[in-house]
Amino acid sequence: MATKTTKAGANEPPLWVFAYGSLMWNPGFAVRETQPARLHGFHRAFCIYSEHYRGTPQKPGLILGLLAGGSCRGLAHQLPAKDYDAVRRYLWTREIENDGVYVEETRPIHLADGRTVLSLVYLADRAHRQFAGKLPLAKALEHVRQGTGATGTNIEYVRNTLAHLRELGLRDNGLEELARRAIS
């Protein structure tokens, strides 16, 4: 399990994970603390074909990744000290091994309480064969409507992400338009 780190995190283990999609509502581990958070330098985008969780190789869905530029607001979950190694293995399996379309890095994030902490972030791997880039809305809708995988439908993924962003008081116009059209 290799993690790239920034200079600020070269010798420190990441104690948080940044959630911008399904990790917001389904982290999959007991969370010590959760806070609204912002990651600078990256933005949320439907840019990855899902062939496991929200689709199949024959009918891929479309999931979120982080792309360079802008900033992204989401949640930060503090990793548990007691089961740290087990949670790190779980996150590696979930985010890297199954669809394999993310690069794990450690980056500083800004928490709502004013702290800046080191966090695991999962960036879209632009070199991976499942990297879709920013698709036209019609093509994105095709994938969202057809996608069903190990954890459910792609439409459920879109709805859950949108619902959790709204709970945080966040707007994502692109996601809202995709959801509106996918459901109609």
GITA-V694438 format. One record per residue. N is the residue number from 1. RES is the residue in three letters. SS is DSSP state (alpha for helix, beta for strand, coil for the rest). PSI is psi in whole degrees, 0 to 359 (* if undefined). OMEGA is omega as a letter, one per 20 degrees, with the letter a starting at -180 (999 if undefined). Layout:
# GITA-V694438
N|RES|SS|PSI|OMEGA ; N|RES|SS|PSI|OMEGA
This chain:
# GITA-V694438
1|MET|coil|95|r ; 2|ALA|coil|138|r ; 3|THR|coil|126|r ; 4|LYS|beta|143|r ; 5|THR|beta|156|r ; 6|THR|coil|169|r ; 7|LYS|alpha|321|a ; 8|ALA|alpha|336|a ; 9|GLY|alpha|18|a ; 10|ALA|coil|324|a ; 11|ASN|coil|8|a ; 12|GLU|coil|135|r ; 13|PRO|coil|143|r ; 14|PRO|coil|135|a ; 15|LEU|coil|2|a ; 16|TRP|beta|161|r ; 17|VAL|beta|135|a ; 18|PHE|beta|128|a ; 19|ALA|beta|123|a ; 20|TYR|coil|356|r ; 21|GLY|coil|235|a ; 22|SER|alpha|337|r ; 23|LEU|alpha|340|r ; 24|MET|alpha|313|a ; 25|TRP|alpha|348|a ; 26|ASN|coil|73|a ; 27|PRO|coil|331|r ; 28|GLY|coil|8|r ; 29|PHE|coil|161|r ; 30|ALA|coil|120|a ; 31|VAL|coil|132|r ; 32|ARG|coil|319|a ; 33|GLU|coil|144|r ; 34|THR|beta|137|r ; 35|GLN|beta|149|r ; 36|PRO|beta|145|a ; 37|ALA|beta|162|r ; 38|ARG|beta|135|r ; 39|LEU|beta|121|r ; 40|HIS|beta|146|r ; 41|GLY|beta|356|a ; 42|PHE|beta|155|r ; 43|HIS|beta|155|r ; 44|ARG|beta|135|r ; 45|ALA|beta|143|r ; 46|PHE|beta|96|a ; 47|CYS|beta|9|a ; 48|ILE|beta|128|r ; 49|TYR|beta|129|r ; 50|SER|beta|121|r ; 51|GLU|coil|9|a ; 52|HIS|coil|290|a ; 53|TYR|coil|318|a ; 54|ARG|coil|21|r ; 55|GLY|coil|188|r ; 56|THR|coil|168|r ; 57|PRO|coil|327|a ; 58|GLN|coil|325|r ; 59|LYS|coil|77|a ; 60|PRO|coil|144|r ; 61|GLY|beta|193|a ; 62|LEU|beta|123|a ; 63|ILE|beta|170|a ; 64|LEU|beta|149|r ; 65|GLY|beta|172|r ; 66|LEU|beta|126|r ; 67|LEU|beta|153|a ; 68|ALA|beta|142|r ; 69|GLY|beta|142|r ; 70|GLY|beta|213|r ; 71|SER|beta|163|a ; 72|CYS|beta|130|r ; 73|ARG|beta|139|r ; 74|GLY|beta|219|r ; 75|LEU|beta|154|r ; 76|ALA|beta|128|r ; 77|HIS|beta|129|r ; 78|GLN|beta|133|r ; 79|LEU|coil|142|a ; 80|PRO|coil|137|r ; 81|ALA|coil|317|a ; 82|LYS|coil|314|a ; 83|ASP|coil|31|a ; 84|TYR|alpha|308|a ; 85|ASP|alpha|320|r ; 86|ALA|alpha|320|r ; 87|VAL|alpha|320|r ; 88|ARG|alpha|318|r ; 89|ARG|alpha|317|r ; 90|TYR|alpha|311|a ; 91|LEU|alpha|321|r ; 92|TRP|alpha|315|r ; 93|THR|alpha|313|a ; 94|ARG|alpha|312|a ; 95|GLU|alpha|334|a ; 96|ILE|alpha|311|a ; 97|GLU|alpha|321|a ; 98|ASN|coil|294|r ; 99|ASP|coil|334|r ; 100|GLY|coil|25|a ; 101|VAL|coil|10|a ; 102|TYR|beta|154|r ; 103|VAL|beta|127|r ; 104|GLU|beta|127|r ; 105|GLU|beta|162|r ; 106|THR|beta|124|a ; 107|ARG|beta|154|r ; 108|PRO|beta|139|r ; 109|ILE|beta|159|a ; 110|HIS|beta|119|a ; 111|LEU|beta|157|a ; 112|ALA|coil|333|a ; 113|ASP|coil|5|r ; 114|GLY|coil|346|r ; 115|ARG|coil|150|r ; 116|THR|beta|125|a ; 117|VAL|beta|158|r ; 118|LEU|beta|138|a ; 119|SER|beta|148|r ; 120|LEU|beta|136|r ; 121|VAL|beta|147|a ; 122|TYR|beta|106|a ; 123|LEU|beta|148|r ; 124|ALA|beta|132|r ; 125|ASP|coil|102|a ; 126|ARG|coil|342|a ; 127|ALA|coil|350|a ; 128|HIS|coil|145|a ; 129|ARG|coil|339|r ; 130|GLN|coil|3|r ; 131|PHE|beta|121|a ; 132|ALA|coil|337|a ; 133|GLY|coil|192|r ; 134|LYS|coil|108|a ; 135|LEU|coil|153|r ; 136|PRO|coil|151|a ; 137|LEU|alpha|317|a ; 138|ALA|alpha|320|a ; 139|LYS|alpha|320|r ; 140|ALA|alpha|317|r ; 141|LEU|alpha|320|r ; 142|GLU|alpha|314|a ; 143|HIS|alpha|319|a ; 144|VAL|alpha|319|a ; 145|ARG|alpha|326|a ; 146|GLN|alpha|340|a ; 147|GLY|coil|121|r ; 148|THR|beta|127|a ; 149|GLY|beta|203|a ; 150|ALA|coil|332|a ; 151|THR|coil|11|r ; 152|GLY|beta|196|a ; 153|THR|beta|156|r ; 154|ASN|alpha|326|r ; 155|ILE|alpha|320|r ; 156|GLU|alpha|319|r ; 157|TYR|alpha|314|r ; 158|VAL|alpha|313|a ; 159|ARG|alpha|313|a ; 160|ASN|alpha|317|r ; 161|THR|alpha|313|r ; 162|LEU|alpha|316|r ; 163|ALA|alpha|319|a ; 164|HIS|alpha|328|r ; 165|LEU|alpha|319|r ; 166|ARG|alpha|321|r ; 167|GLU|alpha|328|r ; 168|LEU|coil|357|a ; 169|GLY|coil|24|a ; 170|LEU|coil|145|r ; 171|ARG|coil|141|r ; 172|ASP|coil|96|a ; 173|ASN|alpha|319|r ; 174|GLY|alpha|317|r ; 175|LEU|alpha|320|r ; 176|GLU|alpha|319|r ; 177|GLU|alpha|317|r ; 178|LEU|alpha|314|r ; 179|ALA|alpha|315|a ; 180|ARG|alpha|316|a ; 181|ARG|alpha|326|a ; 182|ALA|alpha|327|a ; 183|ILE|alpha|335|a ; 184|SER|coil|*|999
